[in-house]
C-alpha cells in the first residue's frame, strides 16, 4: 500500500491535483477567518455616541448645536515654549500647572504641566459667562432683560451678593456681580434663567461648549465652581487659556472683569453692596492686566486666569494650584515682565 501511494505521488497528474487541492483549502480558510473577524465587531452605527468617554452618559439629554468658532486657531505653537519652573524662581516652583501664550501668533511662551487636569474652583464661572454672552450675541438674551431671584439662588453659598426672593435685576447687574465680585448666587441665577431653572441642563451646555473648543480635559459640575460632595470642576491651564481667548471677543465682559470696584443695588437701597474685585492683579493695578478671574480651589490652592496687553502684544495665561495667593500674584508679575522680553 505504501509503495502504491509513493508511486501515485510521483506521477505529475497526482502532484498537480494535490497542489490545487491545497490552494482551494487555503482560500477557504482565509475567507472563514475574515468572516469570523468581521462579525465579532460591533458595527459603528450600533456603538453609543460617547463610547470610550469616561463620565459621559450614553444618551444626550438635550439637543446640542455647536457654538460659534473660537478666535484662537488650534493647535497652539509649543515649539519654543520654556517648560517647567521658570528661571528657578521660588514662586514658579509653587505653581502646580500653568501656561502663558501670545494671542497674536498662538505662540506658547511658557508652560508647566499645562495639560494636567486640576480642580479649578470658581474659575468655572468663566464658561457660564461665555455662554451668556454668546446667547446675547445670538439674540436670545439682552443685557436689559430683568431676572427675578429664585429661592434656589438664595441658597447658594460662598462669595455672594445675598440675593433675596422678591428682588429682580437686569442681567447686566447680575453679570457685573459675577465678573467683578465672583458672586456665586448671581452666577447660578444667570445660568438657570437660560434653562427654565434647570442648572443641570445648563451644565450640559457648558460641557458641550468645552468639547466644541477642544477643551478635552475639562469637566464642569455646576455653573459657579463650588464643590459638589467633595469634588470640583476640573480643567487644565491650556484649556482655560483657550476659554479666556474666547472671552476676549466680548469687550464689555473684559471691562467688567477688569473693574476694580463697583456697587450692587441702587444707591437708595439699604442692602446696597460695594463690590471689590478679588483679582489682586486688577485691584493692585498691575500694568496691562484687564481680567479675567481668580479663585481658590479647596483641593489644590489659588488659581488665576488673566489677560494682559503690553506694547501692543496681548498675552493670556493661567496659573493653577499655588498654595499662597501672594506667591501666585508675584509669579504672574514676574512672568509678564519676562514675557515682554521674549
ABEGO torsion letter per residue (X at the ends): XAAAAAAAAABAAAAAAAAAAAAAAAAAAAAAAAAAAAAABBBAAABBAABGBBGBBABBABBBBBBBBBABBOBBBAAABBBEBBGGBAAAAABABBBBBBAAAGBBABBBGAABBBBAEAAAAAAAAAAAAAAAAAGABBAABBBBBBAAAAABBEBBAGBBBGBBBBAAAAAAAAAAAGBAAAAAAAAAAAAGGBAAAAAAAAAAAAAAAGBAABBBABAAGBBBGGBBBBBBAAAAAAAAAAAAABAAAAAAAABABBBBEBAABAABBBBBBABAAAAAGBBGBAOABBEBBAAAEBBBBBBBBBGGBBBBBBBBGBABAAAAAAAAAAAAAAAAAX
